[in-house]
Structure formats: structure tokens, C-alpha cells
Amino acid sequence: MKKLLGQTALYGLTTVIIRLFPFVINPIITATFGPTAYSPFADFYSVAGVIAVLLTHGMETTFFRFALDEKDDRKLISTAFFSVFAVTLVYLFFTLLYRQPLAVAFKTPDQVDLLAILTVTLALDAFCAMPFVMLRKNERPLKYAGIRIANGIINFLLVVFFIIILPRYPEGIFGLKYNPKFGIGYVFVANLVASSVTFFMLSQELLLARIKHFSWELWKKMIQYSWPITIAGLAGIINETFDRQFLKFLLPDEIGRHELGVYGGVAKVVTFVILFRQAYSLGIEPFFFSNSKNANAQQMYVRLMDIFIAINCLIVVFLSVNLNWIAKGYINNPEYYDGIPILPILFFASLFLGIYLNLSIWYKLTDKTMIGAYISAVGVFITIIINFYFIPKYGYWASTWATIASYFAMMVISYIWGHYKYPIPYNVYKNSITILITMLFSLASYQYLRENIWLGNLIFLFLATILLKSEKLIPQKILNKLGLK
């Protein structure tokens, strides 16, 4: 547990920092570009998630699973890396070759350049995926953190330069002149440069892979394990981001771009919740596999689920109590403010997704990853049905309810299925009560206490003390000083 918490803290700090850079500059982007001008960014990067899953095709999780049994690290590393490398090369060649018809098909005929930039960026990120996994496997969190943070700093500084500094100099800087028509495209360029630098910083890990160590037999076994994870990953990304595509295709052009921009810009606030989940996931996945044979493994899974839910609920309550000033201060553009009321719903959708990811350990440990694909397919079905039928009438509100309905269904199905196939004695009743109280208070506080922030935060502190004390997350010395036992 101490080792897990230590690595999770470092990976978590890294995740927070690298997320913080784009998170901080998003208000600059939304303040500079209205929803319609912002929409290409939300549009392309909603598809980028799908492409990223296809390029890595589950090899990151598969690597950790096979590392338990495979003694030859060179063979495992080379097989996983060249699998990703080959798929990425094919993607890079055909996407660049057919970028014009692809742009037309996606209703972005005037954004071919942005498509090409994004294509190369995603290819570079895919090439770096397995080297980052190698760093995690070899327990080198400092180098992992350093490279990730360097990527974030470069991206942040370039966006600030292109969006804030360069427009102030009509004559240009270093031979560069700001082009208003390119606009949001500068953000794509910043991402490309940052990914290029990361690729070169991982050159040592990239050289560890040798084609002579590639094993067809091992690759067949790894693909058999990984392709259901890929399907599940695709379903997860579709549930999470593909509603932007529904908004674009199911609404008239101008309305669709506006709704897409508002939804994409406002949804960035959910990053507050996502940060903890991603940091936790980075540390927890290798921990689950490496400790799966321990006698007390199930007790650890139960305890970790309790802690995960408790901390997530506190984050959601705090954000809901302070949402009015946090969201408006963060977005920094009144054109987006109509979308703020969807945020409490998206917060809980993110919580349900996090619980589902915790529950999914049962089918990963039993090598039944296809079950994850089945469960995710149910989520995709719910997402598509709700978006398809209700977006024309309700716009991004339909996407919001589709998101929470999908994740809730996936969470429930995974728990019920896992209860029969790999029973883990989770504290379902206690955690359900915690979530229910959190939901009621969060929605009530946003609805009735937004103008009384002090009262809302006092109630939050009261709930936080009770919850943290019940989960034994407050040191006894502090409890004694507060007069609590």
C-alpha cells in the first residue's frame, strides 16, 4: 500500500502538472475564440481519442499482464513496440495520402492543414506510448515525470506565445507573423512541437526495441488478449467524446458548431474530477496485477474502492458548491456560460466511470477482457440512441444525459457480472449511501446555495470531516487535537 501510494502520488503529481498546463491555457483559448471558432479544436480532438486507442490497441495494459509471465523483457518490449509502430505507420501513410477526402467526409473541408498536423501529432504520441510503459514497468517514475512535465511546459509556452504574445507584434517575431485566419490552428502546432520533443527525449527507450527480438508467437497471444481491450477502449472514448460528432452531424451547420464549441469548452471543467481518476489509474493498474496473487488482495481492492469513492465524492461536492464562480472564472467568456448547468451531471458521470474502471479489474485478472468489450458496447448503444434521438431537440443536454446514463449502466452491469464470476465483497450499501448523499447535496447546493458560497463551503467541510473520518483518512493526532475520536 505504501509503495502504491508513493508511486500514485508521483504519477498523480505528474498527471496534475501536465493536465494543468492545457487546463490553465483553456481560458485563454475560450476568451480569444468564441464557441464557433473553438469548435474545430473540440471536433478534431474528439476523434483523436478514438485514433489513439486504435494505434496503441490495448498494448499498454497487455504489456503489464504479460510481464507477469514473460521472462525475456527484450522480447516483450520489442513485440509490443513494433506492433504499435506498424499500425501507426499504416495510419500515418493513408491518412496523409487521403487527408482531403477525409476532411470533406468529416464536414471540415477547409481544415485539411489541421487534419495533417493532428495526424502527425497522434503518430508521434503512439510511438512514445510503449517507451512510457517501459519507464513505468522499470519503476522509473522520475524520468517518466520529467518527460511528461517537459511536454506540458513546451505545449503551454508555445500556446501562450502564439495566442497572446505573437498577435501583439504586427511586424512579427523571429520571422513569424500572426495569421488570424489560422486562429485555433496555432494550438495544434504547439501540440505537434511538444510531441516531437517528447519523441526525441524517449530515444533511449525507443532504442531498446529491436526487430530481431520481435516474436510472432508472443504477438499472437498478446493480440488475443489486447483486442477486446481495444474494443472496450474504443467504446469508452465514444462514450466520452464522440457526442461532439453527433452535435456536428445532427444539427444545422452553424448551430452544430456553436453547440459543439460550448459543450467542448464547458466540459473542460470536468478535468478537476478527471485529474484524480487518471493519477489513480496510472498507479493502480500495475499494482492490481502485481498483487493479484496475494492472500489479502481482495481486501485491498475493497479498501481502495472505498477510498476512491470517498475522495471523488468530496471533489464533486466541492466543485458543485463553488461551481458558479469556478466555471465562470475558468471559462472567461459569457458566450459559453449557458452550458455551465450541465457540469454537475458530468461530474457524476465521471465518478461512475471511475467506479467502473475499478470494477473492471475482475475480468482483466481472469483474462476475460472480451467481457469489457461487451459491457462497453452496451454503453455505446445507450450513448448512440440517446444522442441520435434527442440531440436535434435538446442539443448538448442530450449528450450530457447520454454520458451519465451510459457510465451508470456500465458500472451496474460490471458489478453484477463480476459478483457472480469473480466475487469481491465491496461495501455496496455504504458506498451507495455516500454517492446518494453527495448527489443530493451537490445538486441542491448548486441550485440553492450558489449565491451563499460561505454556507455551502461550511456544509462541505462538515461532510468532508465525517467522510474522511469514517474512512480513517485523517491521522489520529489531528482528530485528537480537534476533539474528535
N, C-alpha and C positions, 0 to 999 in steps of 0.2 A: 504494500500500500504506500509506504514512504517513497519507494522508487517510482511508482506510478505518479504520485503527487508531484514529485520533483520534476520528472520529465514533462508531465502535463503542464506544470507551471511554466517551464521554459518554452515548450511548444506553444502554450497558451499565450505567453507574453509575445512571442514571435508573431502568432496569428493576429493578436490585437494590434501590434505595431504595423504589420503590413496591410491590415484592413483599415487601420486608422488613416493612412495616407490618402487613399482614394475616398475614404469616408469624409475626411476633412475638406477635400477639394470639391466634393459634390455640390455643396452650397455655392461655390464659385461658379460651377458649371450651370446650375439651375438659375442663379442670379443673372448670368450672362446670356443664357439661351432659354427662351420660353419653351413650353411643352412641345410645340411642333418642331422647333429646331433641335430639341433634345431627343426627339423620338428615334432618329437613326441609331443613337448610342444604345438606347433600351432595346431597340429592334434587333440589331446585329448581335448584341451580347446575350440575348435570349436564345439565339440559335447557337452561339459559341459554346454554351454548356453542353448541348447535345453532341456537337462535334468533338469536344474534349473527351467525353465519355467513350465515343466510338474509337478515338485514336488510342487511348490507353486500354480500352476493352477489358477492364477489370484486373489488369496485371498487377496493380499495386497491392490489392487485397490478396490476390493469388500468390504473390511473392512471399508474403508473410506466412501464408498457410503452408506452402511447400518448403519453406525454410526450416520448418519443424523436423522434416524427414530427410531432406536432401543434404548430403554431406559435402558435396562438391559446390562450394559457393560460386566458383568461376562459371560453372555450367549453368547454374540457376540464374545468375546475373546476366550472362550473355544471352540466354534463351529468352528471358523476359524483355531485355532491352531491344534485341533485334526483332522481336515480334511487334513491339510498338514502333520501332524505326521503319519497318517495311510498310506497315499500314499508313503511317504518316507520310512517307514518300509518295505513295499512290494518291493519297488525298491531295497533297500539295500540287502534284503534276496536273491532275484532272480539274481541280478547282480553278487553278490559274489559267488553264487552257480554255475552260468554258465559263469564265467569270462573267462575260457579257450576257449570255442567255440565262445564267443563274440569277443575275441581278434583275433581269426582266421578270423571271418566274416569281421572284420574291417581292415584286412590286417596288423595286428600288433601282430602276434603270439609270438614274442619274448619280448613283453612288457606287459605281464599279471600282473606283480607286479605293474606297473604304473597304470593299469586299476583299480586294487583293491584299491590303495592309493587314486586315484581320486574319486572312488565310495564313500568311507567313508567321504572324504572331502566334497563332494556335499551333503551328507546326513546331516552332521553337519551344513552346511550353511542353508539348508532347515529348520532344527529345529530352527534355530536362526531368520528366516525371520519374523515370526509373533511377537516375542518379540521386534524386532526393530520397527515394525509397532506400537506396543503399546507405545513405547517411543515417537514416532512422534505424535501419537494421543493425548497423555497426555502432549504434549508440554514440553518434557524433552530433549532438543537438546544438553545440556552439557553432559549428560550421554551417549546419542547416539554418540556424537562426541568422547568422551573419549574411548569408547569401540572400535569404528571403527579405531581410530588412534592407539590404542594399538595393534590391529590386524595387521595393516600395519607395525608398528615398529618391531614386532616379526618376521613377514614374511621377512622383509628386512634384519634384523640382521642375521637370520638363513641362508638366501641365501648367504650373504656375507661370513659367516663363512664356509659354505660347499663348495662354489665355489672358494673363494680367499684364505682364511686362512688355511683350512684343507689340501689342496694339498701341502702346503709348509712344512708340517711336515710328512715326510715318516714314522716316528715311531708312528704317531697318536697323538690325543689329547683327554683326558678324555676317553680313551679306544676306540675312533673312528678313523678309518683309511680311507683315501680317496680311493675310488674304481673307477678308470677311466671308467670301463665298465658300471657303474651305471650312470655316467655322468649327463645328464639333469634330471635324476630322483631325484636328491637332491632338485631341485626346487619344485617338487611335495611333498616331505617330509616337506619342510618348510611351504608350504600352509596347509598341514594337521595339523601340530602342532599349527599354528596360529588359525585355525578354532576351534581346540579343546579348546584352551584357551578362545576364544570368547564365546563358548558354556557355559563354567563354569562361565564366567563373567555375563552372562544373566540369571543365575539360579533364581534370584529373580523374573524376569518377567516370566520365564518358569513355576514357581510355581503358578502363577495367574490363569493358566488354570486348570480347574477341569472337569473330565469326567462327573460328576453329573450335570454340567451346560450345557453340550452339548445338542443342540436342533436339532432333525431331521427335524422339520418343518422349522426352520430358515435355516438349512443347504441346504435343497432343494431349497429355494428361492435364497440363495447365489450362489449355483452351477448354477442355471439357469442364473444368471447374469454373473458369472465368466467364464463359459466355452467358450463363444465367445471371451472373453479377452485372454484366454489361446490359442485359435486358432490364434488370432491376434499376440500374443506374440511369438508363435512358428514360424509364418510366418516372423516376424521381425528378429528373431535370424537366421533363414535360410537365409534371405536376407543378414544379416550382416556377418555371419561367416561360413556358410555351403559351401561356394565356395572352402574352403580348402579341403573338402571331394571330390568335383568334381576334383580338381587338383590331388588328390591321386589316384582316381579310373580311370580317363580318360587319364592319361599319363603313360608311362612306369615307372616302379618302381623307378629307380634312378633319372630319370628326374622329376618325380612327387614329390619325396621327396625334391629335390633341389628347385623346383618351389614353393612348399608348404612352405619351410623354408624361402626363400627370401620374398615371399608375406607376410607371417606371421610376420617376423621380421620388414620389412619396414612399414607395416600397423600400427605398434605401434606408429608411429609418429603422426597419426591422433588423438591420445589421447589428443594432445594440443587443438583440437576442441571439442572433446567429453567431456572434463572436465567441460566446461561451461554449456553444454546442460544437463549433469547429475545433476549438482548442481541446476540448474534452475528447472528441473523436480521434484526434491525432495521437493522443497518448493511450487511449483505451483499446484501440483495435489490436496492436501488437501485445498489449497486456492480457487481453482476453485469451488470445491464442497461446501465449507462453505459460499461462497459469491454468489452462483448461483441465489439466490432469491432477491438479492439487486437490486434496481432500476437502478443503473448505472453499472450493471455487464458487459453488452456488451461493453460499452465504455472502461472499464478496460481491457477486452480481446483484444480490438483493440490496445490500448496503449502498452500492454505487448508484443503483436506480433511485433509492430514497434521496440521496444527496443531490443527484442530478435534477430531480423534480423540484426539490426544495429551493435550490439556487435559482432555477429557471423561473419558478413562480414569483420569487422575490424580485427578479429583474423585470418581469412583466408588470407586477404591481407598481413598482417604482416608476416605470415608463408611463403607465396609464395615469397615475396621479399627476405627473408632470408633463403630460403629452402636449398640452396646449402650447406652452412656451418652448418646449424642446423641439417639437416638429416645426413650428413657425420660425424659430431661430435658426434651425438647421437648414431648412429648405430655402429660406430667404428670398421668396418670390411669391407674391399673392396669387399669381396665376395657377399655382399648384395647391393652394390651401383647401380647395373644395374636396380634395382627396384625403385629407387628414383623418376623417371619421372611420376610414376602413382599417386604420392601423391596429386598434385593439384586437380585431378579428384575426389579422395577420400575425400578431404576437402569439396568440394561442395556437394558430396553425403551426407555427414554428416549434412551439412546445410539443405538440402532438407528434411532429416529425422526429424530434429528438428522442421521444419515448420509443417510437417505432424503431429507430436506429439502435437503441439499447436492446430492445426485444429481439432484434434480428440476429443476435448472437447465436441463438439456438440452432438455426438452420445452417449457419456458417460452420459451427463446430461439428455438426453431424454431416458435413459435406453435401447438404441438400439445398444448394444455392438456387436450384430451379424454383423452389418454393417462394423465394424472394421475388422472382420474376412474376409468378402467379399473383402474389399479393399486390405488387406494384401495378400489374395490369388492371386490377380492379380499381386502383386509384386513378389510373389513366382514363379508364372508362367513365368514371364519375366526373373527372375533370372535363373530358370532351363533351359529355352530354349536357352538363350544366352550362358550360361556356357556349356551346353551339345554340342551345335553345333560348338562353336568357341574355346574352350579350347584346343582341340587336335592340332589346328593350331597356336593359339596365346597365349597359356598359361595363366599366371596371368593377362595379359592385357584384356583378355575376362572377367575375374572375375571383374576387375575394372570397365569396361563399363557396365557390368550387374548390378553392385551395384548402379551406378548413374542413370541408366535407370529405375530401379525398384523404387527407392525412389522418383524420379521425377514424375513417373506415379501415385504413391500412393498419393503424395501431391496434384496433379491436380485433381484426382478423388475425394478426400476428400473435397476439396474446392467446386467443382461444386455440389456435392451431398448435402453438408451442406448448400450451398447457397439457395437451394430450401426447405430443411427440417427444418433448424434452422438458418436463415439468420443473419449473423454478419457482419457489414459494415467495413470489413478490407480495409486498404489502398492498394489495389492490384496494382494499377498503380505505385504509389510511391515506393513500396517495390520491384516491378519487375524491375524498373529502377535501384534501388540501387544494386540489385543482379546482373543485367546485367553488370553494370559498374565494379562491383567487379570482376566478372568473366573475363571480357576483360583485366582489368589491372593486375589481378593475373597471368593469363596465359602469357600475354605479358612480365611482369616483370621477370617471371621465365625463359622465353625463351631468352630474350634480355638483361636483366639487372642483371643477376646472378653475373657477374664479376664487376659490378658497384653498390655495396651494398649501398654506401652513397646516390647516386642519387635515388635509389629505395626507401630508407627509408625517404628521404625528400618528395618524392611524397606521400608516405604513410601518413606522418604527415599532409600534406596538405589535403588529403582526409579525414583523421580522424577528423581534426578540423571542416571541413564542415559538415560531417555526425553527429558528436556529437552535434554541434551547432544546426543543423536542428531538432534534436530530443530533444533538450533542456536538454542534459545530462551534459553540462558544466555550473557550477554555474555562475550567472551573475557577481559576483565580479571578477572572473577570466577573463571573457570576457571584462570587463571594463579595467582591467589592461593591457590586450593585445590590447586594442583599437578596440575591436570588439563589435558590438551591435546586 
